[in-house]
Amino acid sequence: MRLLSLCLLHRSTTHTHSPSLFLRHYMAAAAAADESIGPSNTKLGWIGTGVMGRSMCSHLLKAGYTVTIYTRTQSKAESLLSMGALWAESPKSLASQSDVVFSIVGYPSDVRHVILDSASGALAGLRPGGVLIDMTTSDPSLAVEIHSAASAAGCSSVDAPVSGGDRGARLASLSIFTGGDETLVTRLTPLLNHLGRVYYMGGPGKGQFCKLANQVTIASTMVGLCEGLIYAHKAGLDLSNYLNAISTGAAGSKSLDLYGNRILKRDFEAGFYVNHFVKDLGICLRECQNMGLALPGLALAQQLYLSLKAYGEGDLGTQALVLALERLTNVSLESGSSKSSAEGKN
């Protein structure tokens, strides 16, 4: 299946091609217009099987799609291989077997390598008409660059970063922020709906800009959640009761729902890594500099998360922010809980 025939037709009218090539594009466009995306006609590739990617990819396998996967550490893909996924030795090999290639990796440098590397990248193996969907939180400028490179190769790309954490990935309830050609995104929506809810934000890079604004909001929300817990603890409140009380009021939030009880249980396992959040906030700050924009709340949150990384806590989840604030205030929710428990036994 060739999803990009309509886009290729548009480009054919704006570039110099032979009449026969134009005709082939036109005929392909007509055929594609009547063909919807589905397991019977669309082969998928999936690059990246970390905390988020593993769950997301599993939904596509359960939906009946043929999925070829690649990740740097094959052992992390074993659960997907046992579900019937196929293995490729490189992004290029994966793309040569796929109509649509998803990627969700760690850093912009990883995105550049797995997609644009001339020797092993996905774009080097993708056939004309193929689609790249990068779901990594990355630089908007890189999304634009990938879009341009894909277009030059007769393919296309969509930037589609997600929000909702590991829970959203498991439940297929992610928010998916898309940037690229709107017609293409519309055609891809039934496929993306297996992962969550799709929001079209605009042209190339706009999905990334939306995700960065999302991260700005989350950063200050997490600071507020952790500071509120420390304040409530210092005031002598029962923290479980406190969280229940505020969750249905104006202070309620997705961050509270996802992370409030994890913090109380000292469960800092990553649903989203501190290292990756520091990366995201750094991108936000660079974009702010480009825009001439001052966001002091963002800058403060980035420094607090950076302190976790300095303490060697970068592989913990973002809820570990409470550790930085405990050190800053010389207050420990853990010791307070232990003390309360001990007092209750006496």
C-alpha positions in Angstrom: 0.0 0.0 0.0 1.2 3.5 -0.7 -0.3 6.1 1.6 1.3 9.1 0.1 0.0 9.0 -3.4 -2.1 12.1 -3.1 0.9 14.0 -1.7 3.1 12.7 -4.5 0.5 13.9 -7.0 0.7 17.4 -5.6 4.4 17.4 -5.8 4.3 16.1 -9.3 2.5 19.2 -10.4 5.1 21.5 -8.9 8.3 19.7 -10.0 9.6 18.6 -13.4 8.7 14.9 -14.1 8.2 12.9 -17.2 4.6 12.5 -18.3 4.8 8.7 -17.6 5.9 9.3 -14.1 3.2 11.9 -13.5 0.7 9.4 -14.8 1.9 6.7 -12.5 1.6 9.0 -9.5 -1.9 10.0 -10.7 -3.1 6.4 -11.0 -1.6 5.6 -7.6 -3.4 8.5 -6.1 -6.7 7.3 -7.5 -6.2 3.8 -6.2 -5.1 5.1 -2.7 -8.2 7.3 -2.4 -10.4 4.2 -2.3 -8.1 2.2 -0.1 -8.3 2.5 3.7 -5.5 1.6 6.1 -5.8 -1.8 7.7 -4.0 -5.0 8.7 -4.6 -6.5 5.3 -2.8 -3.9 3.2 -0.5 -2.0 5.5 2.7 -3.4 7.0 4.2 -1.6 9.9 7.7 -1.0 11.3 8.3 -0.1 14.9 11.6 1.4 16.2 12.1 1.6 20.0 10.7 -0.7 22.6 11.2 1.2 25.9 8.8 2.0 28.6 6.3 3.6 26.2 7.1 1.9 22.9 6.7 -1.7 24.1 3.1 -1.2 25.2 2.2 1.0 22.2 3.5 -1.5 19.7 1.6 -4.3 21.4 -1.7 -2.6 20.6 -0.9 -2.7 16.9 0.0 -6.4 17.1 -3.3 -7.1 18.9 -5.1 -5.2 16.2 -3.8 -7.7 13.6 -1.1 -5.7 11.9 2.1 -7.3 10.7 4.8 -5.4 12.6 8.6 -5.6 12.2 10.6 -4.2 15.1 14.0 -2.9 15.8 15.6 -1.8 19.0 19.2 -1.5 20.1 18.8 -4.2 22.8 16.9 -7.1 21.3 16.1 -8.6 24.7 13.8 -5.6 25.3 11.7 -6.7 22.4 11.2 -10.3 23.5 7.7 -9.8 24.7 6.7 -8.4 21.3 8.5 -11.1 19.4 6.6 -13.7 21.4 3.4 -11.9 20.2 4.3 -12.4 16.6 6.4 -9.4 15.8 9.2 -9.8 13.2 12.8 -8.7 13.9 15.0 -6.5 11.7 18.7 -6.0 12.1 18.6 -2.2 11.3 16.1 0.6 10.8 16.9 0.5 7.1 16.1 -3.2 6.9 12.9 -2.6 8.9 11.7 0.2 6.6 12.3 -1.9 3.4 9.6 -4.3 4.7 7.2 -1.6 5.9 4.6 0.9 4.6 4.5 3.0 7.8 7.4 3.2 10.2 7.0 4.4 13.8 9.8 5.6 16.0 9.9 6.4 19.7 13.4 6.6 21.0 15.2 8.6 23.6 16.9 11.8 22.3 16.9 13.9 19.1 20.3 12.4 18.3 18.7 9.0 18.3 15.9 10.2 16.1 18.4 11.6 13.6 20.3 8.3 13.6 17.5 5.8 13.2 15.7 7.9 10.6 18.2 10.0 8.6 21.5 8.0 8.8 22.5 7.4 5.2 23.8 3.9 5.7 21.3 2.4 8.2 18.5 4.9 8.7 14.8 4.1 8.0 14.5 6.7 5.3 17.3 5.0 3.3 15.2 1.8 3.2 11.7 3.2 2.8 10.1 2.8 -0.6 8.5 5.8 -2.3 5.1 6.5 -0.8 6.1 5.2 2.6 5.4 7.2 5.8 7.5 8.0 8.8 5.8 8.7 12.1 8.2 9.9 14.8 6.5 9.8 18.3 9.7 10.8 20.2 9.6 14.2 21.9 12.2 16.0 19.9 13.3 19.3 18.3 10.6 20.9 16.1 13.4 21.9 13.7 14.4 18.2 13.3 10.8 17.3 12.5 10.8 19.9 9.7 14.2 18.5 8.5 12.8 14.9 8.4 9.7 16.1 6.6 11.9 17.8 3.9 14.2 14.8 3.6 11.2 12.4 3.3 9.5 14.6 0.7 12.7 14.6 -1.4 12.7 10.8 -1.3 9.1 10.5 -2.4 7.9 9.7 1.1 6.4 11.7 3.9 6.6 12.1 7.6 4.4 13.1 10.6 5.7 14.3 13.9 3.4 12.7 16.5 4.7 12.9 20.1 2.5 11.6 22.8 1.4 12.5 26.4 -0.1 10.2 29.0 2.9 8.3 30.4 3.3 4.6 30.8 -0.3 4.2 32.0 -1.6 5.9 28.9 0.6 3.7 26.7 -0.7 0.5 28.4 -4.4 1.6 28.2 -4.1 3.0 24.6 -5.4 6.3 26.0 -2.5 8.6 24.9 -2.9 12.1 23.6 -1.2 12.2 20.2 -0.1 15.6 18.9 0.4 15.5 15.2 2.2 17.8 12.7 2.4 17.4 9.0 0.0 17.2 6.0 -3.5 17.3 7.3 -4.9 14.9 4.7 -2.3 12.4 5.5 -2.9 12.6 9.2 -6.6 12.1 8.6 -5.8 8.9 6.6 -3.5 7.7 9.4 -6.0 8.5 12.2 -7.7 5.0 12.2 -4.2 3.5 12.7 -3.2 6.0 15.4 -6.5 5.5 17.2 -5.2 2.1 18.4 -2.8 4.1 20.6 -4.9 7.0 21.8 -6.7 10.1 20.6 -5.3 12.1 17.7 -5.1 15.9 17.7 -4.0 17.7 14.5 -1.9 20.7 15.5 -0.7 22.0 12.1 2.2 21.6 9.6 5.6 19.9 10.2 7.0 20.5 13.7 3.7 21.7 15.2 3.1 18.4 16.9 6.5 18.8 18.6 5.7 22.4 19.6 2.4 21.2 21.2 4.2 18.5 23.1 6.8 21.0 24.4 4.0 23.3 25.6 2.5 20.2 27.3 5.8 19.6 29.1 6.0 23.2 30.3 2.6 22.7 31.9 3.5 19.4 33.4 6.8 20.7 34.8 5.2 23.4 37.0 2.3 21.0 37.9 4.8 18.5 39.3 6.5 21.2 41.3 3.1 22.2 42.8 2.2 18.6 43.5 5.4 17.8 45.4 5.5 21.2 47.2 1.9 20.6 48.3 2.7 17.2 49.7 5.7 18.6 51.6 3.6 21.5 53.0 0.8 19.1 54.0 3.2 16.8 55.7 4.8 19.6 57.6 1.4 20.8 58.7 0.7 17.4 60.2 -1.9 16.2 57.6 -2.5 12.6 56.7 -1.1 12.6 53.2 -3.4 9.9 51.7 -6.4 11.7 53.0 -5.0 15.0 51.7 -4.5 13.6 48.2 -8.1 12.2 48.2 -9.5 15.5 49.4 -7.8 17.7 46.8 -8.2 15.3 43.8 -11.8 16.2 43.3 -11.3 19.9 43.7 -9.5 22.6 41.6 -6.1 21.1 42.5 -7.0 17.8 40.8 -4.8 16.9 37.8 -3.6 14.0 35.7 -0.2 14.3 37.4 -1.9 13.9 40.8 -3.8 10.9 39.6 -0.7 9.3 38.0 1.9 10.1 40.6 0.4 11.2 43.9 0.2 7.7 45.4 3.4 6.6 43.8 5.2 9.4 45.7 3.6 8.3 49.0 4.7 4.7 48.4 8.2 5.9 47.4 7.7 4.2 44.1 10.0 6.0 41.7 10.0 3.5 38.9 10.0 5.3 35.6 6.9 5.8 33.7 8.8 8.7 32.1 12.5 9.0 32.9 14.0 12.1 34.6 16.7 12.0 32.0 14.2 12.3 29.2 12.3 15.1 31.0 15.5 17.1 31.5 16.0 16.7 27.7 12.5 17.9 27.0 12.7 20.9 29.2 16.1 21.8 27.7 14.5 21.8 24.3 11.7 24.0 25.7 14.3 26.5 27.0 16.2 26.6 23.7 12.9 27.3 21.9 12.1 30.0 24.4 15.5 31.6 23.7 14.7 31.5 20.0 11.3 33.1 20.6 12.6 35.7 23.0 10.3 34.3 25.6 10.9 34.2 29.4 9.2 31.4 31.3 10.7 31.4 34.9 8.5 28.5 36.1 9.9 26.3 33.3 13.5 27.4 34.2 13.0 26.6 37.9 11.5 23.2 37.2 14.3 22.3 34.8 16.9 23.2 37.4 15.2 21.0 40.0 15.1 18.1 37.6 18.7 18.7 36.6 19.6 18.4 40.3 18.1 14.9 40.3 20.3 14.0 37.4 23.3 15.4 39.3 22.5 13.0 42.1 22.5 10.0 39.8 18.7 9.8 39.8 18.2 10.3 36.1 16.8 6.8 35.5 14.0 7.4 38.1 10.5 8.5 37.1 9.5 12.2 37.0 7.7 11.8 40.4 11.2 11.6 41.9 11.1 15.4 41.9 10.0 15.1 45.5 13.5 13.9 46.4 15.0 17.2 45.2 12.5 19.2 47.2 13.0 17.0 50.3 16.7 17.8 50.1 16.1 21.5 49.6 13.7 21.7 52.6 15.4 19.1 54.8 12.1 17.3 55.1 11.4 13.6 54.3 7.9 12.3 53.6 9.4 8.9 54.1 10.7 9.6 57.6 7.6 11.4 58.5 5.5 8.4 57.4 7.7 6.1 59.4 7.6 8.3 62.4 3.8 8.5 62.3 3.6 4.7 62.0 5.9 4.3 65.0 3.9 6.8 67.0 0.7 4.9 66.2 2.2 1.7 67.6 3.1 3.3 71.0 
